[in-house]
Amino acid sequence: MTITPPAPDVLPDRHALGRLYRTRLSKGRATLGELFGGHVEVASEGAHVTTADGRRFLNCGGYGVFLTGARHPAVVRRVAAQLHTHPIATRLFLEPQAALAADALVSVAPQGLTRTHFAGSGAEAVETAIKLARTRGRTRLVATDGGYHGKTMGALTLTGKSLFQDPFRPLLPDTTHVPYGDAEALRDVLARIPGEGCVFVEPVQGEAGVVIPPSGYLTQVAALCREFGALLVLDEIQTGLGRLGTWWGADAEGVVPDMLLVGKGLSGGVVPVSAVLATPETFAAFDRDPYLHTSTFSGAPLAMAAARGAIEAIRGDDLVTRARDLGARLLTDLRAIVTGHFGAAVREVRGRGLMLGIEFAEPGPAGDLLIELIQHGVIANHSLNSHLVLRLTPPAVLDGADLDLLREAMDRACRIQAARYTPTPGGA
């Protein structure tokens, strides 16, 4: 069968697109688009996004998705081949892409995590982990203040931000939040629920503003879970697959959880996909009954091709090492630039690998700097659980020109915003 490519879309102009957003999607989302300059993105490649007016932006945002950059050849090659052969499976027969993607993911996972369940989003992976925990009798959930695990009902229960939870209460019962980085607080909770707990924790908190725990914290958490018979779930949806300069955030302390959640970078920036990696013991109920937890698009061949391509790209281009080295350089450079302009208004510039955060002493400058950076051709991220922190999650494919652009844009944006900044009397 010969397939005739469709004619190119006639895209609405900026104002017409705004009307469509307001009347067909979300008025609030339309307002946000205008706040960020009203740009209309239409193409992407590598570290760059192109808008309808032909302007190119360096993409240091994307909430951790674009470690491999946009449309990496290894990912596109696999996805294109799958698209033209078998994009969606019947789910009755065996299908090779799911098995090969699972094998590829297990090959780079911490030792002992040999079972895989694929999903479409990070929140779906979290929901899967909650259900697996219940099959093991762990019905008491423990998460951390400021943690972010998604916004579906179970995942939202774990997300440590009342702003997102309050409109949807009541959430799941028997859930406790403890301060992030505080192992003694976790001990107190787990000691009251021996054999019933399931702990969800991020190696570095992303949406809380790149919060890095004390050294040894994950080791302590793992030991406490063993001591009190709790399951340990590491949410590496944002931190995994090289973002922190190691394959997994868990690698820094050699921790192997009962479940590890993967997403964002697993897509290769092309097709959304997430996964839960688990030990055979934790996964036993799903081994016995393949219909216990299912989804129509779980393990779709198109998404599996993207996952295989992403792992191939990360390995083949040694992006884990690049993330470590680029992150170290950028952290030094950005710290000097931002503190040089803002001085005491900056509380901390911190990061690990290519997850970088700039925390200000009071609300305002983080949002203003985000908007100013866009004016200078750089896309960054706000932090959903902290209005004090501007985040950068650039791809590991940045070249020398990209680094120069980022440094120059940050310098100009900080100079302009620092000149406008007036501290609030009394501070934050």
C-alpha positions in Angstrom: 0.0 0.0 0.0 1.3 3.4 -1.0 0.8 6.1 1.6 0.5 9.7 0.4 1.8 12.2 2.9 -0.8 14.6 4.1 -0.6 18.2 3.0 1.1 20.5 5.5 -1.3 21.9 8.1 -2.3 25.6 7.7 -1.5 26.6 11.2 -3.5 29.3 13.0 -1.7 32.5 13.7 -0.8 33.5 17.2 -4.1 35.3 18.0 -6.3 32.5 16.5 -4.3 29.9 18.4 -4.9 31.9 21.6 -8.6 31.9 21.0 -8.6 28.1 20.4 -6.8 27.6 23.7 -9.2 29.8 25.6 -12.3 28.2 24.1 -11.2 24.6 23.5 -8.5 23.9 26.1 -8.0 26.2 29.1 -8.3 29.9 29.6 -5.6 29.7 32.2 -3.2 27.9 29.8 -3.8 30.6 27.3 -3.0 33.3 29.8 0.3 31.5 30.7 1.2 31.3 27.0 0.8 35.1 26.8 2.8 35.6 30.0 5.7 33.7 28.5 5.7 35.8 25.4 3.0 34.3 23.2 5.5 32.2 21.3 4.2 29.4 19.1 6.5 26.4 19.0 6.4 24.4 15.7 9.6 22.5 15.4 12.5 21.1 17.5 15.9 19.5 17.0 18.7 18.7 19.4 18.9 21.4 22.1 16.7 23.9 20.2 13.0 24.8 19.7 11.8 26.8 16.7 8.8 29.1 16.8 6.4 30.0 14.1 8.2 33.3 13.4 11.5 31.4 12.8 13.1 32.2 16.2 15.2 29.5 17.8 15.3 29.0 21.6 17.8 26.9 23.6 15.7 24.4 25.4 16.9 24.1 29.0 13.4 23.2 30.2 11.1 20.4 29.4 11.0 19.2 33.0 13.7 16.6 32.5 12.4 15.0 29.3 15.0 16.1 26.8 18.3 14.5 28.1 18.9 13.2 24.5 17.7 16.5 23.0 14.7 16.6 20.6 14.5 14.1 17.7 17.7 12.3 18.4 18.5 10.2 15.3 18.7 6.9 17.2 15.2 7.4 18.7 13.6 8.8 15.5 15.1 5.9 13.4 13.5 3.3 15.6 10.2 5.1 16.0 9.9 5.8 12.2 10.5 2.1 11.4 7.9 1.0 13.9 5.4 3.6 12.8 5.5 2.2 9.3 5.2 -1.5 10.3 3.2 -2.0 13.5 2.6 1.0 15.9 -0.1 -0.5 18.1 -0.3 -4.2 19.2 -3.4 -6.5 19.6 -2.3 -7.3 23.2 -3.2 -10.9 22.6 -0.1 -12.1 20.8 3.5 -11.7 21.9 5.1 -8.6 20.5 8.9 -8.2 20.2 9.3 -4.5 20.9 8.0 -4.7 24.5 10.2 -7.6 25.4 13.3 -5.9 23.8 12.6 -2.6 25.5 12.2 -4.3 28.9 15.4 -6.2 28.4 17.2 -3.0 27.5 15.9 -1.2 30.5 16.8 -4.0 32.9 20.3 -4.0 31.4 20.9 -0.5 32.7 18.9 -0.8 36.0 20.3 -1.5 39.4 21.0 -5.2 39.9 18.0 -7.2 41.0 15.3 -5.1 39.3 14.4 -7.6 36.6 10.6 -7.2 36.1 9.1 -4.3 34.1 5.7 -2.8 33.7 5.3 -0.1 31.1 2.9 2.8 31.2 2.3 6.1 29.5 3.1 8.7 32.1 5.0 9.1 35.3 1.8 9.3 37.3 0.7 6.0 35.9 3.9 4.4 37.0 3.3 5.8 40.5 -0.2 4.3 40.5 1.2 1.0 39.4 3.7 1.0 42.3 0.9 1.8 44.8 -1.0 -1.2 43.6 2.0 -3.5 43.6 2.7 -2.4 47.2 -0.9 -3.4 48.2 -0.4 -6.9 46.7 2.4 -7.2 49.2 0.3 -6.0 52.1 1.9 -2.6 52.3 -1.1 -0.3 52.6 0.4 2.5 54.6 2.0 5.0 52.3 4.8 7.3 53.3 6.1 10.2 51.2 8.0 13.4 51.7 7.1 17.0 52.1 7.7 18.9 48.8 7.9 15.6 46.9 6.3 15.4 43.5 4.8 12.2 42.2 2.1 13.3 39.8 -1.5 14.4 39.9 -3.7 11.3 39.4 -5.5 10.5 42.6 -3.0 8.0 44.1 0.0 9.9 42.9 -1.5 13.2 44.1 -1.9 11.7 47.6 1.9 11.2 47.6 2.7 14.7 46.2 3.7 16.8 49.1 1.9 20.1 48.2 -1.5 21.0 49.6 -2.1 23.5 46.8 -2.6 20.7 44.4 -4.3 18.3 46.8 -6.9 20.5 48.5 -9.4 20.8 45.5 -9.6 17.0 45.3 -9.9 15.8 48.8 -10.5 13.2 50.2 -7.5 11.4 48.8 -6.1 8.0 49.6 -6.2 7.2 53.4 -3.4 6.1 55.5 -0.8 8.3 54.0 1.9 10.2 55.9 4.4 12.8 54.8 7.7 13.3 56.5 10.4 16.0 56.0 12.7 15.3 53.1 16.2 14.4 54.2 15.1 13.6 57.8 15.8 9.9 58.4 14.8 10.1 62.1 11.3 11.4 61.2 11.0 8.4 58.8 12.1 6.0 61.5 9.3 7.4 63.9 6.6 6.7 61.3 7.8 3.3 60.1 8.2 2.1 63.7 4.5 2.6 64.2 3.5 0.6 61.1 5.9 -2.4 61.0 5.3 -4.6 57.9 2.7 -2.2 56.5 4.7 0.7 55.0 5.6 1.7 51.5 8.0 4.6 51.2 8.2 6.8 48.1 11.2 9.1 47.8 13.1 11.0 45.1 16.9 10.8 45.1 16.8 14.6 44.4 13.5 16.5 44.6 12.9 18.1 41.3 9.6 20.0 41.6 10.6 21.1 45.1 13.4 23.1 43.5 16.4 20.7 43.1 16.5 19.8 46.7 19.6 17.5 47.4 19.4 15.4 50.5 22.2 15.0 53.0 24.9 12.5 52.1 23.9 9.0 53.1 20.2 9.8 53.3 19.1 7.2 50.7 21.2 4.5 52.4 19.5 5.3 55.7 16.1 5.2 54.1 16.8 1.8 52.6 18.1 0.5 55.9 15.0 1.7 57.7 12.7 0.1 55.2 14.5 -3.2 55.8 14.4 -2.8 59.5 10.6 -2.2 59.6 9.5 -4.4 56.7 8.6 -1.5 54.4 8.9 -1.5 50.7 11.1 1.2 49.1 10.0 2.9 45.9 12.6 5.3 44.3 10.8 7.8 42.1 13.5 8.4 39.4 11.0 9.6 36.8 12.9 12.9 36.5 16.3 11.9 37.9 16.9 8.6 36.2 18.6 7.6 32.9 21.6 10.0 33.4 20.0 13.3 34.4 22.1 13.5 37.6 25.3 12.4 35.9 24.8 8.8 37.0 22.5 6.2 35.4 20.3 6.5 38.5 20.2 8.8 41.5 20.3 5.6 43.5 23.8 4.8 42.1 25.5 7.5 44.2 24.9 5.4 47.3 24.5 1.9 45.8 20.9 1.7 46.9 18.6 -0.9 45.2 14.9 -0.3 45.9 12.0 -2.8 45.7 10.7 -0.6 42.8 12.2 2.1 40.7 10.0 4.4 38.6 11.2 5.6 35.2 9.8 8.2 32.8 10.5 11.5 31.0 13.9 10.7 29.5 12.7 7.2 28.6 10.6 8.8 25.9 13.7 10.0 24.0 11.8 13.2 23.7 9.6 11.5 21.0 6.9 9.2 22.4 5.6 9.4 26.0 6.4 6.3 28.0 7.1 5.3 31.6 7.9 2.2 33.5 8.1 0.5 36.9 11.1 -1.8 37.5 10.7 -4.2 40.3 12.2 -7.2 42.0 10.6 -10.5 41.2 9.3 -10.8 44.7 7.6 -7.4 44.6 6.2 -8.1 41.1 4.9 -11.6 42.0 1.2 -10.8 41.8 1.6 -9.4 38.3 3.5 -12.5 37.3 0.7 -14.7 38.3 -2.2 -12.7 36.7 -1.4 -10.6 33.6 -4.9 -9.0 33.8 -4.6 -7.8 37.3 -3.3 -4.4 36.2 -3.6 -3.5 32.5 -3.8 -0.5 30.2 -4.7 -0.5 26.5 -1.6 1.4 25.5 0.8 -0.2 28.0 3.8 -1.5 26.0 2.6 -0.1 22.7 5.2 -1.0 20.1 5.7 2.7 19.0 6.5 3.7 22.6 8.7 0.7 23.1 10.7 1.7 20.0 11.2 5.1 21.5 12.4 3.6 24.8 14.9 1.4 23.0 16.1 4.3 21.0 16.5 6.5 24.1 18.6 3.9 25.9 20.6 3.3 22.7 21.3 7.1 22.4 22.2 7.5 26.1 24.7 4.6 25.9 26.0 5.3 22.4 26.7 9.0 23.0 27.8 8.5 26.6 25.3 11.0 27.8 25.6 10.0 31.4 29.2 11.2 31.5 28.3 14.3 29.5 25.5 15.1 31.9 28.0 14.9 34.8 30.7 17.0 33.2 28.4 19.6 31.6 26.5 19.9 34.8 29.7 20.6 36.8 30.8 23.3 34.4 27.4 24.9 34.3 26.9 24.9 38.0 30.2 26.8 38.5 29.4 29.3 35.7 25.8 29.9 36.7 26.7 30.3 40.4 29.2 33.0 39.5 26.8 34.8 37.1 23.7 34.8 39.3 25.4 35.6 42.6 27.5 38.2 40.9 24.4 40.1 39.8 21.9 39.4 42.6 24.2 39.0 45.6 22.4 38.3 48.9 19.1 38.0 47.0 20.2 34.5 46.0 19.9 31.9 48.7 21.7 29.1 46.8 22.7 27.9 43.3 22.8 24.1 43.4 22.5 21.0 41.3 23.6 17.5 40.4 24.4 16.6 36.8 22.0 18.5 34.5 19.4 19.2 37.1 20.2 22.8 38.3 18.3 25.1 40.6 18.6 28.8 41.4 16.9 29.6 44.7 16.1 33.2 45.7 15.5 34.5 49.2 12.0 35.6 48.4 9.2 35.2 45.8 9.4 37.2 42.6 12.9 37.0 41.1 12.6 33.3 40.0 9.5 34.0 37.9 10.9 37.3 36.6 14.1 35.7 35.6 12.3 32.8 33.8 10.4 35.3 31.7 13.6 37.4 31.1 15.5 34.3 29.9 12.9 33.6 27.3 13.4 37.2 26.0 17.0 36.2 25.6 16.4 32.9 23.8 16.5 30.4 26.6 13.7 28.2 28.0 14.0 27.2 31.6 11.5 25.8 34.2 9.7 27.0 37.2 9.3 24.7 40.1 5.8 23.5 40.8 6.4 23.0 44.5 8.6 26.0 45.1 8.0 29.5 43.8 11.5 30.5 45.0 13.4 28.3 42.5 14.2 28.6 38.8 15.3 25.3 37.4 17.3 24.3 34.3 17.2 20.8 32.9 19.2 21.1 29.7 20.0 18.2 27.4 23.3 16.4 27.5 23.8 17.2 23.8 24.8 20.9 24.4 27.8 22.0 22.3 30.2 24.8 22.9 28.0 27.4 21.1 25.0 26.3 23.2 27.0 26.7 26.4 28.1 30.2 25.3 24.5 31.1 24.4 23.3 30.0 27.8 26.0 31.8 29.8 25.5 35.0 27.8 21.7 34.9 28.1 21.9 34.2 31.8 24.3 37.1 32.3 22.1 39.6 30.3 18.9 38.4 32.0 20.4 38.6 35.5 21.8 42.0 34.8 18.4 43.4 33.7 16.4 41.8 36.5 18.9 42.5 39.3 18.7 46.2 38.3 14.9 46.1 38.7 14.9 44.1 41.9 14.0 45.7 45.2 14.1 43.5 48.3 11.0 43.3 50.4 11.6 44.8 53.8 12.0 42.0 56.3 12.8 39.4 53.6 10.6 36.5 52.4 
